[in-house]
Amino acid sequence: PTLRIDVVSIFPEYLTPLRAALLGRAIDRGIISVDVHDLRDWTHDVHRGVDDSPYGGGPGMVMKPEVWGPCLDDVCPDDALLVVPTPAGVPFTQSMAEDLSRERHLVFACGRYEGIDQRVVDDAATRTRVLEVSIGDFVLIGGEVATIAMVEATVRLIDGVLGNAASHQQDSFSDGLLEGPSYTRPEVWRGLAVPAVLRSGDHAKIEKWRHEESLQRTRSRRPDLLPADEPGQPD
Ligand SMILES: Nc1nc2cc(Br)ccc2s1
């Protein structure tokens, strides 16, 4: 395949959405491969324990290095890129998705609890490239949903995955602004009409109107995305 994806989780069934719809088709067509591993297969004890209390005290549990280490030894070769979703990670962006889509082999380590013993990442970093990545300023229960989001954002960029109808060429962040409103038939729905300009056939006017809508929406929802020369920049 163009891209090999391995995911490690204590809830492998959480990753089944990766086999549905367009991503499932990409697997069937051999564009990508997705293998999910149950971290508990690398436990040693009869209780298949994966976590323990945190040194220094505090709430919650930490995932054991003695389980994660051998797992990544088997699942993550040195030439792969290890991606560790965590609220404490660098922000995941479209640009990072583009970088990941050019990789040959991605390994996602899904943590739960308060996270994975830091020495697992530190040890892996002596052999391979490691990215600790956040998908947003909110805390999930584990890294699985973040992994699904990052895989979807990454795989859709690989040639052949999206039909050309759903091309990613005009992605909403392509000009750095938020996408404005979209409309389709009927022309009037529940008394609401489609903006007349969109039915004018005047493509220059339509393009101008759409850019203005994008700017207006970006000013109101994401002033941080505004280019320096646009009014409305946060101080
Ligand atoms: N936004 C995110 N929240 C979490 C929580 C855990 Br627990 C593991 C990974 C992530 S990524």
The ligand as a MOL file (V3000), in Angstrom:
LIG
                    3D

  0  0  0     0  0            999 V3000
M  V30 BEGIN CTAB
M  V30 COUNTS 11 12 0 0 0
M  V30 BEGIN ATOM
M  V30 1 N -7.6170 15.6720 22.9320 0
M  V30 2 C -7.1550 14.4910 23.4850 0
M  V30 3 N -7.5440 13.9930 24.6580 0
M  V30 4 C -6.8860 12.8030 24.9780 0
M  V30 5 C -7.0250 12.0700 26.1390 0
M  V30 6 C -6.2720 10.9170 26.2970 0
M  V30 7 Br -6.4580 9.9220 27.8830 0
M  V30 8 C -5.3990 10.4740 25.3140 0
M  V30 9 C -5.2580 11.2160 24.1430 0
M  V30 10 C -6.0010 12.3650 23.9980 0
M  V30 11 S -6.0070 13.4780 22.6810 0
M  V30 END ATOM
M  V30 BEGIN BOND
M  V30 1 1 1 2
M  V30 2 2 2 3
M  V30 3 1 2 11
M  V30 4 1 3 4
M  V30 5 1 4 5
M  V30 6 2 4 10
M  V30 7 2 5 6
M  V30 8 1 6 7
M  V30 9 1 6 8
M  V30 10 2 8 9
M  V30 11 1 9 10
M  V30 12 1 10 11
M  V30 END BOND
M  V30 END CTAB
M  END
